[in-house]
Amino acid sequence: QVKLVESGGGLVQAGGSLRLSCAASGIVFSINGMGWYRQAPGKQRELVASITSGGRTNYADSVKGRFTISRDNARNTVYLQMNSLKPEDTAVYYCKVLGGVYWGQGTQVTVSS
């Protein structure tokens, strides 16, 4: 059974930083690409950042230069370092196996102006 558990969200002022973590189980983590998604109220869920099994990364234009995705295969964990946060980054953040169907419960990120 695939399980994804996100953590690290919270309330932060604009310009601040947060580091999200997603612990995965039930999969062979090292061979899977992983993605971070977010969903703001009234908006569709969008892919924010992704990382392949080989470590290649890709980012949405809105977060390029501010967010960094990384992975630790020994810990079956993918991270999202978020710097220079803006109020428009406020959303529930989720991780997912690229091409998979399972979602975690998400972690709320709120950026105050």
N, C-alpha and C positions, 0 to 999 in steps of 0.2 A: 504494500500500500504506500503510495507516494504521500509524503507529508512535507509541507513547506511552512516554516514558522518565521515570520518577520518580526523584527524588534528594532528599537532605537529611535522611533519617532518621538515627537514632542512639540512643545511650543517654543519658538525661538524668534528673536527680533530680526528684522530685515538686516541683511549683511552678515548674519551669523552662520554657523555650521552645524550640521548633524551627520552622523554616520549610521546608516541603516545596515542591518545584518539579516541574512536569510539562511537559516539552517535547513538543509534538505536531508531527507531520509527516504528509504524505499526505492532509490535509484542508484545506478552506477554514476555517481556525480561527475567524475573526472571526464567522462566521454560526452557529457551533455552541455550544449550551450545554455546559457541562463540569461534571463532578461528581468529588468525592473520596469514596472509599469506604474502609472498613477491614474487616479480618477478624481477629478474635482467635482463638486456638487453641480448637477445639471449638465455635465459634460461626459463625453465618451471616454472610456479607458484608453490610454495611449502608451505606447512604448517609449520609455525615457532613455534607456541604455541597455546594451546587450554585450555579452562576452562569449566568444566561442570556446570550445574545449581547448583550443590552442592558444587562447589568450587574446585573440583579436577583438577589439572593442569598437562599438559604434554608438553614436549619441544622437538624440534629437537636437535639432538646431537650437531650440530654446534653452538647452542646458550645456551646450558645448563650452568648454573652458571653465565651467563651474563645478560640474559633477564628474566623478571618476568611479567607474565600476571596476571591481577586482574580485578575484576568487582565491580561496585557499582549499585546494583539493584534499589536503590532509584533514581538514575540519568539515568538509562537505558544506562549505559556507560561501556565499557570495555577498559582497559588500557594495554599498553605494555611499561614497563620500560626497557630501553636498556642501559646497562653500558658496559664499556670497548669495545667500538665499534671498528670494524676493517673495512678496505677498502672493504673487501668481503661482508660486510653487506649492501653495497650500493644496493638499489633496490626501487621499488615502493611497499609500504606496504598497504595491504588491510585487512579489517575485514569481517567476514561472519558468519552468523548463521550456526552452524554445521548441515549438512544435508540440508541446504537451497540452494536456487539458486540465490539469489540476492547478488550483489557485490556493494560496495561503489565506489567512484571515485578514491580512493587511495591517499596516501600521499608519496611524494618523500623523501627518506633518502639518503644523499650522505655523505660518510665518506672519508675524504682526508688523504693521508699518510704523 
